[in-house]
Amino acid sequence: MALSFSADANKPAGGEGGEDALSAARSSNSIRIGIANEQPYGFADEGGNTTGEAPEVARAVFKAMGIDETQASVVPFDQLIPGLNARQFDVVSAGMFITPERCEQAAFSIPDYTALAALLVAEGNPKGLQSFADVADEKAKIAVLSGAVEKGYAEGEGVAAGQFTTLDTQDNMLRAVADNRVDCAALTDISLQWLVKQHPGQPVEVTESFTPKDESGEDVVSAGGFVFRNGDNSLREAFNGELRKLHESGEWLKIVEEFGFGEANLPEPDATAETFCEA
């Protein structure tokens, strides 16, 4: 179910009457973003306010573009791009990794951040799992988030179909590990460290961060970005310009530190979406 945080969140997207998305947003002084309630990337807090790394960065970028108001809708992660293309919102602000498959469906901003992978395991890590290759070798049961990239990474390192459990929320992944229904759960190190911090006392821990490998054994470098409809080029290009300024000025770090991001998560200064779309 999509949850709206604004009475206007179900209005048609920009572009009515020939007006492009950027012009429409500037005209209305507002823009609609889609998030997936994945902490700390984009989520609704206890008061129903939308926050997280991606929404806060998006707000700063849009404000610099002359757009002061953001309206957020929450949808399941695997419905973010379909919802974007169905014009339910104008930008996906959910920390979504840039992948060739996703690039076929929509257009990404320049990389906003980079992140490593990690595993959530039972306290003491009884099976000694430190990578997807370990999960494959131990024939361990692994939980992944619906629509996220970790399943593909794990498959690339030999994890078999019967080892996966696909779940819809981070909390359900934590419970699956804590209840010993799976041996581990996979997400970015940032996500899992945040998750454990939000649930003190649970009998789980996060492994050391690692870089996934592809089928040929090469490192898979992952970067997340914001997602736009194909054709909304003026909106995306204006966004890219202001996002790059945030990275270069140091303001990005000030915005994201509270969500567990640091200087190590800054992408290369000349990084482009095309690098990851063509990987």
Backbone torsions as a table, in degrees:
resi	resn	phi	psi	omega
1	MET	NA	136.2	176.2
2	ALA	-86.7	131.5	179.3
3	LEU	-109.5	126.2	-178.4
4	SER	-99.0	139.1	175.9
5	PHE	-105.4	14.6	177.4
6	SER	-149.4	144.2	178.7
7	ALA	-64.2	-19.7	-177.1
8	ASP	-95.6	3.4	-169.5
9	ALA	-68.8	-15.2	179.6
10	ASN	-101.3	8.0	175.4
11	LYS	-70.5	153.3	178.2
12	PRO	-57.4	150.6	-178.9
13	ALA	-71.2	169.6	176.1
14	GLY	-57.6	153.9	178.4
15	GLY	118.6	-3.0	178.7
16	GLU	-66.0	145.0	174.3
17	GLY	62.5	26.9	179.1
18	GLY	85.6	-2.8	-179.5
19	GLU	-80.1	128.6	-178.5
20	ASP	-76.5	169.8	-172.4
21	ALA	-63.1	-38.5	180.0
22	LEU	-66.9	-46.1	179.2
23	SER	-62.9	-40.9	-179.9
24	ALA	-64.0	-41.9	-179.3
25	ALA	-66.3	-41.8	179.2
26	ARG	-67.9	-36.0	-179.9
27	SER	-64.8	-41.5	-178.5
28	SER	-90.3	-9.0	-176.5
29	ASN	60.2	28.7	-179.3
30	SER	-152.6	157.8	177.3
31	ILE	-148.1	151.9	-176.0
32	ARG	-106.0	132.2	179.8
33	ILE	-118.6	151.6	175.6
34	GLY	-110.4	133.9	176.2
35	ILE	-129.2	171.6	-174.7
36	ALA	-125.5	13.0	-178.2
37	ASN	57.5	39.4	174.2
38	GLU	-105.7	111.7	-179.8
39	GLN	-83.1	143.7	1.1
40	PRO	-96.3	19.9	-174.1
41	TYR	-75.7	-44.4	178.7
42	GLY	-167.9	122.0	-174.9
43	PHE	-160.4	166.1	175.0
44	ALA	-99.1	127.3	179.6
45	ASP	-79.2	-176.3	-174.7
46	GLU	-62.5	-24.3	178.3
47	GLY	-88.7	2.5	-179.3
48	GLY	83.9	7.8	179.1
49	ASN	-85.8	140.0	179.6
50	THR	-83.5	127.5	179.9
51	THR	-147.4	-168.2	-176.7
52	GLY	113.2	168.1	-176.5
53	GLU	-54.7	-53.6	-173.3
54	ALA	-67.8	-47.5	177.8
55	PRO	-61.3	-37.4	-179.0
56	GLU	-70.1	-39.9	175.4
57	VAL	-64.6	-43.8	179.3
58	ALA	-58.6	-43.2	179.8
59	ARG	-59.4	-43.7	-179.3
60	ALA	-64.3	-41.3	179.7
61	VAL	-66.0	-48.0	-177.7
62	PHE	-64.7	-36.4	178.1
63	LYS	-61.7	-41.4	177.4
64	ALA	-64.4	-24.3	178.7
65	MET	-86.8	-2.0	-179.2
66	GLY	88.8	21.6	179.8
67	ILE	-120.4	110.5	-168.8
68	ASP	-91.1	-25.2	-171.9
69	GLU	-113.4	134.5	171.5
70	THR	-117.3	138.4	177.5
71	GLN	-116.9	128.7	-172.4
72	ALA	-113.1	142.6	170.6
73	SER	-123.1	138.3	177.5
74	VAL	-101.3	126.3	175.6
75	VAL	-134.7	161.4	174.4
76	PRO	-56.8	148.4	-175.0
77	PHE	-54.4	-42.3	-176.7
78	ASP	-74.9	-1.4	176.7
79	GLN	-107.4	6.1	-177.8
80	LEU	-65.5	-51.9	-179.5
81	ILE	-69.0	-43.4	174.1
82	PRO	-57.6	-40.0	178.6
83	GLY	-65.6	-38.9	176.2
84	LEU	-60.7	-48.8	-177.4
85	ASN	-71.0	-21.7	174.5
86	ALA	-85.4	3.8	176.5
87	ARG	67.1	28.1	173.6
88	GLN	-72.8	-26.3	176.0
89	PHE	-154.9	174.2	-171.0
90	ASP	-106.5	-22.2	-178.3
91	VAL	-145.2	134.5	170.4
92	VAL	-84.5	119.3	-179.9
93	SER	-120.4	72.2	-171.3
94	ALA	-136.3	15.2	-179.8
95	GLY	66.7	30.7	-173.2
96	MET	-71.1	130.5	176.5
97	PHE	-64.6	142.8	178.4
98	ILE	-86.1	117.7	179.6
99	THR	-131.8	155.9	178.8
100	PRO	-56.3	-39.4	-178.5
101	GLU	-63.9	-43.0	-179.7
102	ARG	-70.8	-32.3	179.4
103	CYS	-66.3	-20.0	175.9
104	GLU	-75.3	-16.5	-175.0
105	GLN	-105.7	-21.5	-175.4
106	ALA	-161.2	178.0	-176.8
107	ALA	-112.2	131.3	-177.9
108	PHE	-98.0	152.8	169.8
109	SER	-71.1	176.5	167.0
110	ILE	-59.0	156.3	178.6
111	PRO	-56.9	134.4	178.4
112	ASP	-90.4	-35.1	-177.9
113	TYR	-159.3	165.6	169.8
114	THR	-121.3	156.1	-179.0
115	ALA	-153.6	151.8	175.5
116	LEU	-95.5	170.9	177.0
117	ALA	-96.7	164.4	173.6
118	ALA	-157.5	169.5	177.0
119	LEU	-119.7	140.3	169.5
120	LEU	-93.9	124.0	-176.0
121	VAL	-131.3	166.5	175.2
122	ALA	-64.3	152.6	-179.9
123	GLU	-51.5	130.3	-178.3
124	GLY	89.1	-8.9	178.6
125	ASN	47.2	65.3	-171.8
126	PRO	-57.9	-27.5	179.7
127	LYS	-97.1	2.3	177.3
128	GLY	63.3	35.7	-176.5
129	LEU	-79.5	126.6	179.9
130	GLN	-131.2	-2.8	-176.9
131	SER	-162.8	169.9	175.3
132	PHE	-66.2	-31.8	176.6
133	ALA	-62.5	-38.9	176.2
134	ASP	-63.4	-40.9	178.8
135	VAL	-60.0	-42.8	178.8
136	ALA	-64.7	-47.5	-176.6
137	ASP	-63.8	-38.4	-177.5
138	GLU	-86.2	-2.1	-174.7
139	LYS	50.4	40.8	-177.3
140	ALA	-77.6	152.9	175.3
141	LYS	-85.0	131.6	-174.8
142	ILE	-128.6	134.1	175.8
143	ALA	-96.1	136.8	176.3
144	VAL	-129.9	158.2	-179.8
145	LEU	-86.6	135.6	-179.2
146	SER	-57.2	126.5	177.4
147	GLY	84.3	-5.7	-178.4
148	ALA	-85.6	167.1	-172.2
149	VAL	-82.1	-15.8	-171.5
150	GLU	-62.1	-31.2	178.0
151	LYS	-61.6	-44.6	179.1
152	GLY	-63.8	-40.1	177.1
153	TYR	-60.5	-45.9	-178.6
154	ALA	-64.6	-41.5	177.4
155	GLU	-60.0	-37.6	-179.8
156	GLY	-64.8	-21.8	178.9
157	GLU	-103.9	14.2	170.1
158	GLY	99.5	7.0	177.9
159	VAL	-72.2	129.5	-173.5
160	ALA	-84.1	158.2	-176.4
161	ALA	-56.1	-39.6	-176.9
162	GLY	-70.5	-8.0	-179.6
163	GLN	-87.7	-13.6	-172.4
164	PHE	-89.5	142.4	163.6
165	THR	-123.2	122.7	-178.8
166	THR	-99.1	126.1	-177.0
167	LEU	-123.5	163.2	-171.6
168	ASP	-97.9	-15.6	-178.4
169	THR	-140.2	158.5	175.9
170	GLN	-63.3	-40.8	-179.5
171	ASP	-60.3	-39.7	178.5
172	ASN	-67.4	-31.8	175.4
173	MET	-65.4	-43.7	178.6
174	LEU	-62.0	-43.8	-179.5
175	ARG	-63.6	-37.8	-179.7
176	ALA	-62.9	-38.8	177.6
177	VAL	-72.7	-45.9	-177.9
178	ALA	-62.7	-32.9	-179.5
179	ASP	-90.0	4.5	178.9
180	ASN	62.5	27.5	174.1
181	ARG	-80.9	-23.7	171.6
182	VAL	-134.1	163.2	-180.0
183	ASP	-86.7	-22.1	-179.3
184	CYS	-164.1	167.7	172.9
185	ALA	-134.9	145.0	-174.8
186	ALA	-117.8	130.7	171.8
187	LEU	-155.7	-171.8	173.0
188	THR	-68.7	155.4	178.1
189	ASP	-60.7	-36.4	179.2
190	ILE	-60.6	-46.6	-179.1
191	SER	-61.3	-46.6	-174.5
192	LEU	-71.4	-38.5	177.6
193	GLN	-63.9	-39.8	177.0
194	TRP	-64.7	-43.5	-177.6
195	LEU	-59.7	-45.5	-180.0
196	VAL	-66.3	-38.0	178.3
197	LYS	-62.5	-34.6	-179.1
198	GLN	-79.9	-11.8	-178.7
199	HIS	-129.3	65.7	-178.4
200	PRO	-62.7	145.6	177.3
201	GLY	91.9	-9.2	178.0
202	GLN	-73.6	143.6	-175.8
203	PRO	-80.0	57.5	-177.3
204	VAL	-136.8	165.1	174.3
205	GLU	-150.6	165.4	-179.8
206	VAL	-107.1	134.0	178.5
207	THR	-70.9	172.1	170.3
208	GLU	-61.3	147.9	177.9
209	SER	-66.9	150.7	178.3
210	PHE	-148.6	161.3	176.5
211	THR	-98.7	120.9	177.1
212	PRO	-61.7	159.5	177.2
213	LYS	-114.7	151.4	172.9
214	ASP	-89.8	-176.2	-174.6
215	GLU	-63.2	-22.4	179.0
216	SER	-93.7	3.1	178.3
217	GLY	88.4	3.9	178.5
218	GLU	-82.3	148.7	178.2
219	ASP	-63.2	141.1	174.2
220	VAL	-105.1	106.8	178.3
221	VAL	-86.4	126.8	-174.9
222	SER	-109.8	137.8	177.2
223	ALA	-137.8	141.7	178.8
224	GLY	-106.5	154.0	179.0
225	GLY	-153.0	-175.4	176.9
226	PHE	-96.6	151.6	-171.6
227	VAL	-121.9	136.0	-177.4
228	PHE	-126.4	157.6	173.8
229	ARG	-67.2	143.8	169.8
230	ASN	-58.0	130.7	-178.7
231	GLY	104.5	-22.4	177.4
232	ASP	-86.0	54.2	-171.6
233	ASN	-68.5	-39.5	-178.0
234	SER	-64.8	-38.4	177.5
235	LEU	-65.1	-46.4	-178.1
236	ARG	-65.7	-42.2	-178.3
237	GLU	-66.7	-40.5	177.3
238	ALA	-64.3	-40.2	178.2
239	PHE	-62.8	-46.2	-179.7
240	ASN	-57.2	-42.2	-178.8
241	GLY	-61.5	-43.9	-178.8
242	GLU	-76.2	-32.4	176.9
243	LEU	-65.3	-42.0	178.5
244	ARG	-62.0	-39.1	176.9
245	LYS	-61.9	-39.9	177.3
246	LEU	-60.4	-45.2	178.7
247	HIS	-60.4	-46.6	-172.7
248	GLU	-73.0	-29.5	-175.9
249	SER	-83.1	-16.2	-174.4
250	GLY	91.6	-7.6	179.7
251	GLU	-65.9	-33.3	179.3
252	TRP	-56.5	-45.7	-179.6
253	LEU	-60.2	-39.4	-179.8
254	LYS	-64.2	-35.8	-178.5
255	ILE	-71.5	-40.9	-166.9
256	VAL	-95.3	-12.3	-175.0
257	GLU	-57.7	-38.8	-177.4
258	GLU	-65.9	-15.2	179.9
259	PHE	-101.2	11.0	174.8
260	GLY	92.4	8.8	178.1
261	PHE	-93.8	153.0	178.7
262	GLY	-145.0	-170.5	-176.8
263	GLU	-60.2	-31.5	179.8
264	ALA	-64.3	-17.8	-179.1
265	ASN	-92.5	-1.3	176.7
266	LEU	-70.4	132.8	176.1
267	PRO	-72.0	165.4	174.3
268	GLU	-58.6	142.1	-174.9
269	PRO	-56.2	-32.4	-177.5
270	ASP	-101.6	16.0	-178.0
271	ALA	-65.9	141.7	177.4
272	THR	-127.8	160.8	177.1
273	ALA	-63.6	-33.8	-176.1
274	GLU	-58.9	-33.7	179.1
275	THR	-57.2	-39.6	-176.6
276	PHE	-90.0	-27.8	177.2
277	CYS	-67.0	-29.7	-176.4
278	GLU	-99.5	3.4	-176.3
279	ALA	-64.8	NA	NA
